[in-house]
Amino acid sequence: MAAMDWGKVLTDMLAAAQGVAKDKWPALRKDAEDQFKVLTQIGARIEARKAAQDISETNARFLMSQYKIASQNVLFSVEGLANLLVEQAWNKALDVLRDAVKTATSGWILL
């Protein structure tokens, strides 16, 4: 199986979030990009560790969960944006990440 293109996953996550945030995107963009980079790096790390048979699905789920919560909290702290808007943008981006991780790990659903 070819390695996941995590750069494309990041781009797709940003596009998904931007599509929801619309005119509020400039206020969210930098924080979203920073947090989505972290999450795609974790996805890449899980992909590599699974290939090396160095992580279980349970441990991968725990790892992703910890980073997901931390990243989400950062985005909810962005001034001037309604939490509902942030949550909707976040969920669209996570849909992209969830599908990528599932593909990269041959079926693990970690989010």
C-alpha positions in Angstrom: 0.0 0.0 0.0 1.3 3.4 -0.9 1.9 5.9 1.9 -0.8 8.5 2.5 -0.1 11.9 1.1 -0.5 13.8 4.4 0.2 17.2 2.7 -2.9 16.6 0.5 -4.9 15.6 3.6 -3.9 18.9 5.3 -4.9 20.9 2.2 -8.2 19.0 2.0 -8.9 19.6 5.7 -8.3 23.3 5.3 -10.5 23.5 2.3 -13.3 21.6 4.2 -13.1 24.0 7.1 -12.9 27.0 4.9 -16.0 26.0 3.1 -17.9 26.1 6.3 -16.3 29.1 7.8 -16.7 31.2 4.7 -16.2 34.9 5.5 -14.9 34.1 9.1 -12.1 32.0 7.6 -9.4 34.7 7.9 -9.9 34.7 11.7 -9.7 30.9 11.9 -7.2 30.1 9.2 -3.8 30.3 11.0 -5.0 28.5 14.1 -6.7 25.8 12.1 -3.7 25.3 9.9 -1.4 24.9 12.9 -3.7 22.4 14.6 -4.5 20.5 11.4 -0.7 20.1 10.8 -0.4 18.5 14.2 -3.2 16.1 13.5 -1.9 15.1 10.1 1.6 14.6 11.7 0.0 12.3 14.2 -1.8 10.5 11.4 1.5 10.0 9.6 3.1 8.7 12.8 0.3 6.2 13.4 0.5 5.1 9.7 4.3 4.5 10.1 3.9 2.7 13.5 1.1 0.5 12.2 3.3 -0.5 9.2 6.1 -1.3 11.7 3.6 -3.2 13.8 4.6 -1.0 16.7 1.1 0.3 17.7 -2.2 -1.3 18.5 -5.5 0.1 17.3 -6.4 0.9 20.9 -3.2 2.8 21.5 -3.6 4.6 18.2 -7.1 5.6 19.1 -5.9 7.0 22.5 -3.1 8.9 20.8 -5.3 10.5 18.2 -8.0 11.3 20.8 -5.5 13.2 23.0 -4.3 15.4 20.1 -7.8 15.8 18.8 -9.0 17.2 22.2 -6.1 19.5 22.6 -6.4 20.9 19.0 -10.1 21.4 19.3 -9.7 23.4 22.5 -7.2 25.7 20.8 -9.7 26.4 18.0 -12.5 27.0 20.5 -10.4 29.7 22.0 -10.2 31.8 18.8 -11.6 35.2 19.7 -14.5 36.6 17.8 -15.9 33.3 16.4 -19.0 31.5 17.5 -18.3 28.0 18.9 -20.9 26.6 16.6 -19.1 27.8 13.5 -15.8 26.5 14.8 -17.4 23.2 15.6 -18.9 22.9 12.1 -15.6 23.7 10.4 -13.8 21.4 12.8 -16.2 18.5 12.0 -15.8 18.9 8.3 -12.0 18.9 8.6 -12.1 15.8 10.8 -14.2 14.0 8.3 -11.3 14.3 5.9 -8.8 13.2 8.5 -10.9 10.3 9.6 -11.1 9.0 6.0 -7.4 9.4 5.5 -6.4 7.6 8.7 -8.9 4.8 7.9 -7.3 4.4 4.5 -3.7 4.7 5.8 -4.3 2.1 8.5 -6.3 -0.3 6.4 -9.5 0.2 8.2 -8.8 1.6 11.7 -11.5 4.2 12.7 -9.7 6.4 15.2 -11.9 9.5 15.3 
